[in-house]
Amino acid sequence: MGRLDGKVAVITGAASGIGRASAVRFATEGAAVVVADLNPRGGEETVAECKRAGAQAVFQRVDVINEADIKAAVDRAVAEFGKLDVIFNNAGLAGAVGKIEETTADNWDRTFAILLRAVFFGMKYAVPEMRKAGGGSIISTASIAGLRGGAGPHAYSAAKAAVINLTRSVALEVGKDRIRVNCICPGGINTPLIYNNVPGGFEVADQFLKSIQPIPRAGGPADIAAMAAFLASDDAEWITGTAMVVDGGLTAGTMVFGQRPIGETPPGGFMGPSFEQKPK
Ligand SMILES: NC(=O)c1ccc[n+]([C@@H]2O[C@H](COP(=O)([O-])OP(=O)(O)OC[C@H]3O[C@@H](n4cnc5c(N)ncnc54)[C@H](O)[C@@H]3O)[C@@H](O)[C@H]2O)c1
């Protein structure tokens, strides 16, 4: 028996990376999945993987910039599988990149439409269906870039920060309807979003991502899928309004204190009063 047996989920951005891994994980755990994405070829591959895992799945072409497309994905879940229990608002891209003074209003707006407004649409159309179903779980992909500067481009970081607070705000409204609203803040996950933009591709990205956090391996889409499946499940029944950080410890702090890696102490394991210390 799977943790998501009998549940129906819509996952945006499910043709690749985190969304695909989540669709397959949800399917493995027993959910029926609407694979929603701009990319039909990748989407159909995900559907085939979900079916191989023994679940029902359909592809729905969605451009999350369009409100009607997101409504259609929710409607498709109800038409195909009878209800909606889970929506995972996950589709994304890097969006507007470059210096702040060179960023155009059009690129800024497009980034916000895909990374933030689409999450709003996902929530807007999921809530009424979840009320009918007696409850549900809304999950969105934010980022550690929404928690601090320097982890992503400007517009991306601002939009992801807004996803975190939209999550909290909507959680307050719909908790009484047994609808939980959470987001996930991934760290560096080696998906096409990252490795297609790195000269040298997957291997070079993998080496780099291994080196930036305490756990010495790159994050993979399965790490985020595991958290999404947990948040979708009844095991997370009392969890709402949270931003779950899944980052191998990247945001725990800096790994260097002064010029020494954390944990490497001077001989004796104790540093005395500063006036006794001489530069070596
Ligand atoms: N990879 C990372 O390190 C990382 C870290 C933090 C957050 N994220 C977030 O995770 C989410 C998934 O990204 P990923 O790393 O799996 O990247 P990915 O490129 O592998 O997957 C993104 C998916 O979103 C789809 N998509 C993009 N624009 C769309 C649109 N307008 N309408 C519908 N679908 C669209 C793409 O077709 C693709 O299938 C994104 O929201 C991203 O911002 C990724």
The ligand as a Tripos MOL2 file, in Angstrom:
@<TRIPOS>MOLECULE
LIG
   44    48     1     0     0
SMALL
NO_CHARGES

@<TRIPOS>ATOM
      1 N1         17.5870   23.0080   -9.9410 N.am      1 LIG1
      2 C1         17.8080   23.7640   -8.8710 C.2       1 LIG1
      3 O1         18.9230   23.8710   -8.3570 O.2       1 LIG1
      4 C2         16.6460   24.4920   -8.2450 C.ar      1 LIG1
      5 C3         16.8520   25.1110   -7.0010 C.ar      1 LIG1
      6 C4         15.8120   25.7960   -6.4040 C.ar      1 LIG1
      7 C5         14.5830   25.8410   -7.0160 C.ar      1 LIG1
      8 N2         14.3830   25.2340   -8.2300 N.ar      1 LIG1
      9 C6         13.0560   25.3180   -8.8280 C.3       1 LIG1
     10 O2         12.6020   24.0240   -9.0970 O.3       1 LIG1
     11 C7         11.5950   24.0820  -10.1010 C.3       1 LIG1
     12 C8         11.8510   23.0020  -11.1410 C.3       1 LIG1
     13 O3         13.0730   23.2800  -11.7800 O.3       1 LIG1
     14 P1         14.0810   22.1370  -12.2730 P.3       1 LIG1
     15 O4         15.3740   22.4060  -11.5980 O.co2     1 LIG1
     16 O5         13.4450   20.8110  -12.1700 O.co2     1 LIG1
     17 O6         14.2640   22.5930  -13.7970 O.3       1 LIG1
     18 P2         13.8980   21.8700  -15.1950 P.3       1 LIG1
     19 O7         14.2660   22.8420  -16.2310 O.co2     1 LIG1
     20 O8         14.4820   20.5120  -15.2310 O.co2     1 LIG1
     21 O9         12.3150   21.7070  -15.1090 O.3       1 LIG1
     22 C9         11.4670   22.8220  -15.2030 C.3       1 LIG1
     23 C10        10.2110   22.4030  -15.9550 C.3       1 LIG1
     24 O10         9.3310   23.5370  -15.9970 O.3       1 LIG1
     25 C11         8.7850   23.6030  -17.2960 C.3       1 LIG1
     26 N3          8.3690   24.9820  -17.6040 N.ar      1 LIG1
     27 C12         9.1470   26.0800  -17.7260 C.ar      1 LIG1
     28 N4          8.4010   27.1370  -18.0680 N.ar      1 LIG1
     29 C13         7.1190   26.7030  -18.1560 C.ar      1 LIG1
     30 C14         5.8820   27.3120  -18.4600 C.ar      1 LIG1
     31 N5          5.8170   28.6230  -18.7720 N.pl3     1 LIG1
     32 N6          4.7560   26.5680  -18.4290 N.ar      1 LIG1
     33 C15         4.8270   25.2490  -18.1270 C.ar      1 LIG1
     34 N7          5.9570   24.6010  -17.8490 N.ar      1 LIG1
     35 C16         7.0970   25.3190  -17.8600 C.ar      1 LIG1
     36 C17         9.8920   23.1380  -18.2240 C.3       1 LIG1
     37 O11         9.3930   22.7260  -19.4820 O.3       1 LIG1
     38 C18        10.4830   22.0020  -17.4030 C.3       1 LIG1
     39 O12         9.8430   20.7800  -17.6870 O.3       1 LIG1
     40 C19        11.6280   25.5090  -10.6420 C.3       1 LIG1
     41 O13        10.5740   26.2540  -10.0640 O.3       1 LIG1
     42 C20        12.9510   26.0280  -10.1510 C.3       1 LIG1
     43 O14        12.9550   27.4300  -10.0100 O.3       1 LIG1
     44 C21        15.3950   24.5610   -8.8430 C.ar      1 LIG1
@<TRIPOS>BOND
     1     1     2 1
     2     2     3 2
     3     2     4 1
     4     4     5 ar
     5     4    44 ar
     6     5     6 ar
     7     6     7 ar
     8     7     8 ar
     9     8     9 1
    10     8    44 ar
    11     9    10 1
    12     9    42 1
    13    10    11 1
    14    11    12 1
    15    11    40 1
    16    12    13 1
    17    13    14 1
    18    14    15 2
    19    14    16 1
    20    14    17 1
    21    17    18 1
    22    18    19 2
    23    18    20 1
    24    18    21 1
    25    21    22 1
    26    22    23 1
    27    23    24 1
    28    23    38 1
    29    24    25 1
    30    25    26 1
    31    25    36 1
    32    26    27 ar
    33    26    35 ar
    34    27    28 ar
    35    28    29 ar
    36    29    30 ar
    37    29    35 ar
    38    30    31 1
    39    30    32 ar
    40    32    33 ar
    41    33    34 ar
    42    34    35 ar
    43    36    37 1
    44    36    38 1
    45    38    39 1
    46    40    41 1
    47    40    42 1
    48    42    43 1
@<TRIPOS>SUBSTRUCTURE
     1 LIG1         1 GROUP 0 **** ****
